[in-house]
Amino acid sequence: MLKTLFVKNFAIIDELQIEFGSGLNIITGETGAGKSILIGALGLVLGERANAESVRKGAEKATIEAILEISANRRVKEFLELNEFEPSDELIIRREISAKGQSRCFINDSPVTLSLLSEIGELCIDLHGQHDHQSLLKVETHIRMLDEFAGLGGLLENYSESFQHLKSLKNALLEMKEREKLLREKRNLYEYQIKEIDALSPEPGELDNLLSEQSILENSERLYSETNAIHELLYAGDDSVYTRLVEVRNMLQDLARIDKSFGDVQSDAQSALVLAGEISKFVQSYNSRIEFNAERLSEVQDRMNALQQLRKKYGGSIEEVIAYRKKIGEELELVTNFEEELGKIGKRIKEAQKSVTDLALRLSQKRNEFAERLSKQIGEELAKLGIPHGKFDVAFQMKPMPEGDIEFQGQFYAANENGGDWVEFLISTNLGEDLKPLAKVASGGEISRVMLAMKTVLAKSERLPILVFDEIDTGISGKVAQSVGFSVRDLARFHQIIAITHLPQIAAMANHHYFVSKKETADSRTVTMVDRLSEENHIKEVAKLISGMEVTEAALLSAKELILAAN
């Protein structure tokens, strides 16, 4: 629901804010007061093209902001989520046009492109009249409208899952074929690389182990002499540490017999004696195992050099070299199994194509069934709205394609997100005329009434909650006008409607009535004013539409009768 429209410095509008209500919002007013300017402002905030001439003279920029309640609009919420906006039940869209012609767009105070603003605008509001926001005239929306009328959401969801599955399989097939081509080109290289890596057969952590072994071999003489010296100092020498510690321990034992406080120190001396013995045993054992092996040192250095070359060539570490060897090994193995893998995925694609075909044909059958009902009901509504000879039809077409995914009666057809059908609404509004595409209906008034007929029929299924009519009463009067009024009123039970009208029969149906006027300011400028009418002023405005500027008692009585009939 459109809650608020704020307009500042746009055309002859200085600044105004309109609070709209649910149901039917009627706008009436003086000719030239700015009714259509309001619709133009709304069109701009929905993403229509703008120019500097729309900025009020003397102002730096024009600002239009719309605040919408979107808690029940699933498509808008999905759009916001897809484009990474914070979830909210309220949507604020704003457009700023500078006097130099530059435009800035915002969604919930975040800057966005004009195209993004236009996308979300089309999901929120359907604007009908002399503007471009008319979903009914966009052929790509027709199939969605028909599906919603027919209640095909569940079947369409099943089809969509099958179609997306088929697309993913076909993409996987293309990727596999590209991969096969690339691998066959690299096969000789991979075989050479595997042979080079396998010739060394590197092991994880091997380079660190070799570095350690190299250090030991290069320092074997020092290790031998120093471990030997340590053994002499600690144990083997005449004046060794071990001998001295024995003496110290014995002396502490004697002292402990005199003073028990030496007991702990005596224990520490014993521990030091044991520790000296253990160190001595270790270095003696190590010393006995030392090798002076120049040949092994050369082998280690050669191995290290070879591994370093391998590491530089294939990765930053030996582990990365091993991982690379594993990867290209698997790639080469895949080359030999490609035919089998391609056969498997080809079989799955055929199974998916059969599923897509079955569901697409079921969708097409259901659409054709409901298209007849839709055509009949819209024809009946057109007659009520002053188009007695109106005819409506739904054209179906499937696009032949030799490599298509839908097979029907021996022929192949293209599949898309909606099935295999291309749908377009056709109409004839005059006796004897051929059915033509709806987009070629010339009269703005007829477009609005055709749209009204369709929206009346589609009201419970159509999910676009806000409808705006600028020229719905063009070329009608009398009983037809009243019929249009009743249709608009009934449609307002399911949608919020904002409509500009000059006819009392339609204005009388209002749930909320707004009057647009203009006045001159002290500095000789013209500004537009919008007032929400009380019940009493609503009656007077409907009476004014009946009798003109001078409201008579008869006009007031007629206005009350029209309003009473509307309820």
Disulfide bonds with the S-S distance in Angstrom:
none
